[in-house]
């Protein structure tokens, strides 16, 4: 890195080449992440309740 000013200029040029997402794309992506988090939390809730049911059933049988 012989010339830091040239390096900063090149970084700036590369940053302008990036295709940044639009506001609409950002909102859509955020909503998809939120929806997937809700779906996965419901899935794990159901799995947890099912395993709890099986454990309770097993403990009742073994007593």
TADAFEN-V875880 format. One line per field, one symbol per residue. psi: psi as a letter, one per 20 degrees, with the letter a starting at -180 (. if undefined). burial: I if it has 16 or more other C-alpha atoms within 10 Angstrom, else O. A space follows every 10 residues. Layout:
BEGIN
psi=???
burial=???
END
This chain:
BEGIN
psi=nhnhghghgh ggghhhipoq qrhghggggg hgggghgggh hgghgggghg hggggggghh hi.
burial=OOOOOOOOOO OOOOOOOOOO OOOOOOOOOO OOOOOOOOOO OOOOOOOOOO OOOOOOOOOO OOO
END
